[in-house]
Amino acid sequence: MAGTTEPTKQRDVQDFDFENLRGLRYVELFAVGPEWITVYNSIGLSEGRPELWDALDEKAAAEQLGVEKVVKNGPHWWMADKATIRFSVQETTVGGIGFRTVARLPAFVAKSGSVEPPHYTILEANKEGVNVYSAGELVYELISPDGKALVLQSTNIPPEELATLGERLTPAEGWQFRTRTLDEDWEIAMAGKVKVAADDLKNIYNLPPEGDELEAEPAGEPKELDVLIAVYPGPDQAKHDFDAFVSLVDEGTVKTEGIVLVTRDAEGEVQAQEQGIGRVGRKKVVPGIVEAMDQKLPPGAAGIIAIYHHAYAADAGRALANAFTKSVVGIDHLRPRELKAALQEAQAGL
């Protein structure tokens, strides 16, 4: 459980300071009334153990809380590293799980009959508190069609699966997804009306208020990627360049979304060695790479497929210096469909 300090009492609410929050599991209840959805949150009281959460009965909870209905929401995992969260003073135990009220969703959402906000739509919610994202940590952002960057506050995807989040999303027209590593702490204060949005996997993002934005450096835009295919006359040269590229990644000189070394021996058997490919990519993309390279590589030859951020193209090119021929195609999003199309285009350019 994340640590807390003594709360500061303000009328019927209190501010609680939490440390080591990133990856903390919690659950919520949406209590649906005639005008508002009141959000009950378990942070600081319970992680909502699976056996308790699975057994919690929504009808019994609605009767206990005196509302029309209750909808279970979660489990979720918090994505800020530290936070000050304003909760109600009163603690409520429902189904053996401790809760406090933390927010209210707008009246028109409640009246619509749905407790889920529409995807890729900016809405207002009542929130009080401060989220802190620490230097050196990864943040996940949605970019709205007008260029506003909303940062991920909580996810319903287990933390160990977040590396594949970008591959699993299908943003609405004009929306984009990106990740970046922070060079400094980022503190986002919320005081009342906060603009929020949800992606198509129901993860929640907050829009930092004016003055709390932390702009990404243009050279670090992770949505601008190069897909490179390099062909080598033999496996030794390819392995040398593969190791050189991986060393640059380990040093932080190059940021990559993965690299695959494909070799074809004298008998025609194709083998692949990959580094940095996510679980979804390993399942959906690597087999296609092996199949495509099988058609391109003669016996005894080798190839490399590297996906890296465009800002590091010069360093990546120097690392893969022993290639007989190369072909590079740019993409905006790391999604299996777009990546496969880029691979086909790059292969055609060899």
C-alpha positions, -999 to +999 in steps of 0.1 A: +000+000+000+013+035-009+023+056+021+003+086+033+010+116+054-014+133+079-043+148+059-051+185+059-088+190+068-108+213+045-145+214+054-158+179+046-128+168+025-092+161+032-060+162+011-039+130+013-003+128+001+007+095-015+042+082-024+052+054-047+019+053-065+028+042-100+014+007-106-008+007-075-040-012-080-073+003-069-111+000-077-140+023-080-178+024-077-199+046-099-230+055-078-256+067-103-281+093-090-307+113-108-283+142-116-247+130-108-225+100-109-205+100-076-172+082-078-161+061-049-124+053-049-104+028-028-069+044-030-053+045+004-078+021+019-078-010-002-064-024-035-097-043-040-084-078-037-098-099-066-118-122-044-136-093-027-140-073-059-154-102-079-179-110-051-191-074-047-228-072-056-239-040-075-275-042-065-266-046-028-242-017-031-268+005-046-292-002-018-264+005+008-254+038-009-290+049-015-288+054-052-305+041-083-277+018-093-240+011-088-216+001-115-182-015-106-153+002-124-119-015-124-095-027-114-073+002-124-036+010-119-024+045-110+002+060-134+014+091-115+044+085-092+032+107-064-001+125-058-021+147-034-057+135-037-087+153-022-111+128-007-142+131+014-137+127+051-162+099+054-150+063+047-175+037+034-170+000+033-188-019+006-183-056+001-154-056+024-135-029+004-129+006+018-139+036-003-140+074-002-157+097-027-133+114-050-151+130-079-184+136-097-191+130-134-212+156-152-250+155-151-255+148-188-234+117-186-256+103-158-288+113-177-276+095-208-279+062-190-242+054-195-214+056-169-186+054-194-174+086-211-173+086-249-140+077-263-117+104-276-139+132-265-128+159-240-152+163-211-152+180-177-150+163-144-147+176-108-113+167-094-091+181-067-054+173-061-020+171-076-003+144-097+035+142-100+052+123-127+089+118-119+120+126-140+133+095-158+098+079-159+077+072-189+044+091-195+017+081-219-003+109-237-032+114-260-029+143-285-062+159-294-069+171-329-062+207-318-028+196-304-036+194-267-017+168-248-036+148-221-015+126-198-025+091-186-037+092-150-049+056-147-051+025-168-071-007-167-042-026-183-018-043-160+015-024-158+035-052-173+014-049-205+017-012-210+046-015-235+020-026-261-006+001-253+002+021-285-003-010-306-036-018-291-053+016-295-073+028-324-074+066-320-103+085-335-097+107-365-072+135-356-062+119-323-027+106-317-009+086-290+027+090-278+050+081-250+080+100-237+106+098-209+106+129-187+138+149-181+123+166-150+095+161-125+061+171-139+035+184-114-001+187-126-025+205-102-063+200-104-086+224-088-122+218-096-131+215-133-106+193-151-108+183-187-105+146-192-107+120-221-108+083-224-092+061-251-109+031-267-096+009-239-112+031-213-080+045-199-083+080-184-062+110-193-061+145-178-055+178-196-029+198-176-043+232-167-027+263-183+008+268-168+013+231-159+020+219-195+054+202-201+061+203-238+079+175-255+111+183-274+104+181-311+134+158-317+119+133-292+085+128-309+080+091-306+052+089-331+077+098-359+094+064-366+116+049-393+112+013-404+146+002-419+154-030-438+191-038-443+204-068-463+238-084-457+258-108-478+264-130-447+254-135-411+286-123-395+283-087-408+246-087-399+253-099-363+281-073-359+257-045-369+228-060-348+250-060-317+262-024-325+227-012-328+216-029-295+246-013-277+235+021-288+200+014-275+214+002-241+235+034-239+205+056-246+220+069-279+192+055-300+155+050-290+140+020-307+107+001-309+126-031-317+151-047-340+150-082-357+180-101-371+170-127-397+194-152-411+190-179-438+215-208-437+229-227-466+200-252-464+175-224-466+163-225-430+153-190-417+159-180-381+151-147-363+166-130-332+147-100-319+154-073-293+128-049-278+098-062-297+066-060-275+044-090-269+018-080-295+044-072-320+061-105-314+029-123-321+015-103-350+045-087-367+076-109-363+061-139-382+053-116-411+089-103-411+103-138-411+080-148-440+089-117-460+126-120-455+124-157-464+114-146-499+141-119-501+172-136-487+192-161-507+208-190-488+237-178-466+225-142-465+210-122-436+189-091-430+180-066-402+147-049-396+150-019-372+123+004-360+136+036-343+127+072-337+135+094-367+155+118-346+182+091-342+184+081-379+220+092-383+232+071-354+211+041-365+225+044-400+261+044-387+255+013-366+242-006-396+271+004-418+280-030-432+247-035-450+249-044-487+216-024-493+191-005-472+155+008-475+138+031-451+101+041-447+086+065-422+054+058-402+035+079-377+021+052-354+034+019-342+004-003-351+006-037-366-013-028-398+007+004-404+040-014-397+032-043-421+024-018-448+057+000-442+076-033-443+060-041-477+070-007-490+105-010-477+110-044-492+098-030-525+126-004-523+154-029-519 
